[in-house]
Amino acid sequence: MSRLKDLRKERGYTQIKMQHLTGIDQSDYSKIERGKRYYSFEQCRQIALALNTSMDYLAGLTDEKEPYPRNNNK
């Protein structure tokens, strides 16, 4: 889950900021970053939106950090 932590820090966000952006409790978010807890599809989606990246990047399926073109209805 180092991608998640690295990208969060690259964006200048704290775990508390991520809690505000995603609605995921900070302690749960910390566990996700450390690989102690898996995130749901919806949590992954919220994290990708907050960090302006793709779910594929978070999952390690691509090295491209930029998100795909998105629909306006997110």
Secondary structure, 3 states (H helix, E strand, C coil): CHHHHHHHHHCCCCHHHHHHHHCCCHHHHHHHHCCCCCCCHHHHHHHHHHCCCCHHHHHCCCCCCCCCCCCCCC
